[in-house]
Amino acid sequence: MPTVSMQKKLNMSNEEALLKVEEAADQLAEKYGLSINWLDNYASIRGPSVDGTVKVEDSVMDLRLELGMLAAPFKGKIEAAVEEYFQRLG
């Protein structure tokens, strides 16, 4: 299965970073029909042909998405969309 992985060091406190990542993840979830369940600084992501996780630790956002067969042909577009949202974080 194709994977989308991204790590980003955020220039802010861990608490601020977590709030920013939660906001961006919620926007992506709404736009793409994903379900995100947060537990402290860790979230599971589920959607049509997508499973993954995101966590924020020491002001570093770590995202991993496993793409199913239906999403695999769109890996580049998915990476670009995720990168665009998380570039805004700072």
Contacts in CASP RR format, 6 or more apart in sequence:
PFRMAT RR
TARGET T0000
AUTHOR 0000-0000-0000
METHOD contacts of the structure
MODEL  1
MPTVSMQKKLNMSNEEALLKVEEAADQLAEKYGLSINWLDNYASIRGPSV
DGTVKVEDSVMDLRLELGMLAAPFKGKIEAAVEEYFQRLG
1 66 0 8 1.000
1 67 0 8 1.000
1 68 0 8 1.000
1 72 0 8 1.000
2 66 0 8 1.000
2 67 0 8 1.000
2 68 0 8 1.000
2 71 0 8 1.000
2 72 0 8 1.000
2 75 0 8 1.000
3 64 0 8 1.000
3 65 0 8 1.000
3 66 0 8 1.000
3 67 0 8 1.000
4 63 0 8 1.000
4 64 0 8 1.000
4 65 0 8 1.000
4 67 0 8 1.000
4 75 0 8 1.000
4 78 0 8 1.000
4 79 0 8 1.000
4 82 0 8 1.000
5 63 0 8 1.000
5 64 0 8 1.000
5 65 0 8 1.000
6 61 0 8 1.000
6 62 0 8 1.000
6 63 0 8 1.000
6 79 0 8 1.000
6 82 0 8 1.000
6 83 0 8 1.000
6 86 0 8 1.000
7 60 0 8 1.000
7 61 0 8 1.000
7 62 0 8 1.000
7 63 0 8 1.000
8 60 0 8 1.000
8 61 0 8 1.000
8 86 0 8 1.000
8 89 0 8 1.000
9 59 0 8 1.000
9 60 0 8 1.000
10 16 0 8 1.000
10 17 0 8 1.000
10 20 0 8 1.000
10 21 0 8 1.000
10 56 0 8 1.000
10 59 0 8 1.000
10 60 0 8 1.000
10 61 0 8 1.000
10 89 0 8 1.000
10 90 0 8 1.000
11 59 0 8 1.000
11 90 0 8 1.000
12 20 0 8 1.000
12 59 0 8 1.000
12 90 0 8 1.000
13 59 0 8 1.000
14 41 0 8 1.000
14 56 0 8 1.000
14 57 0 8 1.000
14 58 0 8 1.000
14 59 0 8 1.000
17 56 0 8 1.000
17 59 0 8 1.000
17 60 0 8 1.000
17 61 0 8 1.000
17 89 0 8 1.000
18 41 0 8 1.000
18 56 0 8 1.000
20 89 0 8 1.000
20 90 0 8 1.000
21 54 0 8 1.000
21 56 0 8 1.000
21 61 0 8 1.000
21 86 0 8 1.000
21 89 0 8 1.000
22 38 0 8 1.000
22 43 0 8 1.000
24 85 0 8 1.000
24 86 0 8 1.000
24 88 0 8 1.000
24 89 0 8 1.000
25 36 0 8 1.000
25 43 0 8 1.000
25 45 0 8 1.000
25 54 0 8 1.000
26 36 0 8 1.000
27 85 0 8 1.000
28 34 0 8 1.000
28 81 0 8 1.000
28 82 0 8 1.000
28 85 0 8 1.000
29 35 0 8 1.000
29 36 0 8 1.000
29 45 0 8 1.000
32 47 0 8 1.000
32 50 0 8 1.000
32 81 0 8 1.000
33 47 0 8 1.000
33 48 0 8 1.000
34 45 0 8 1.000
34 46 0 8 1.000
34 47 0 8 1.000
34 50 0 8 1.000
35 45 0 8 1.000
35 46 0 8 1.000
35 47 0 8 1.000
36 43 0 8 1.000
36 44 0 8 1.000
36 45 0 8 1.000
36 54 0 8 1.000
37 43 0 8 1.000
37 44 0 8 1.000
37 46 0 8 1.000
41 55 0 8 1.000
41 56 0 8 1.000
41 57 0 8 1.000
42 53 0 8 1.000
42 54 0 8 1.000
42 55 0 8 1.000
43 53 0 8 1.000
43 54 0 8 1.000
43 55 0 8 1.000
44 51 0 8 1.000
44 52 0 8 1.000
44 53 0 8 1.000
45 51 0 8 1.000
45 52 0 8 1.000
45 53 0 8 1.000
45 54 0 8 1.000
45 65 0 8 1.000
46 52 0 8 1.000
48 70 0 8 1.000
48 71 0 8 1.000
49 67 0 8 1.000
49 68 0 8 1.000
49 69 0 8 1.000
49 70 0 8 1.000
49 71 0 8 1.000
49 72 0 8 1.000
50 65 0 8 1.000
50 66 0 8 1.000
50 67 0 8 1.000
50 68 0 8 1.000
50 71 0 8 1.000
50 78 0 8 1.000
51 65 0 8 1.000
51 66 0 8 1.000
52 63 0 8 1.000
52 64 0 8 1.000
52 65 0 8 1.000
52 66 0 8 1.000
53 62 0 8 1.000
53 63 0 8 1.000
53 64 0 8 1.000
54 61 0 8 1.000
54 62 0 8 1.000
54 63 0 8 1.000
54 64 0 8 1.000
55 61 0 8 1.000
55 62 0 8 1.000
56 62 0 8 1.000
61 86 0 8 1.000
61 89 0 8 1.000
63 82 0 8 1.000
63 86 0 8 1.000
65 78 0 8 1.000
65 82 0 8 1.000
67 74 0 8 1.000
67 75 0 8 1.000
67 78 0 8 1.000
71 78 0 8 1.000
END
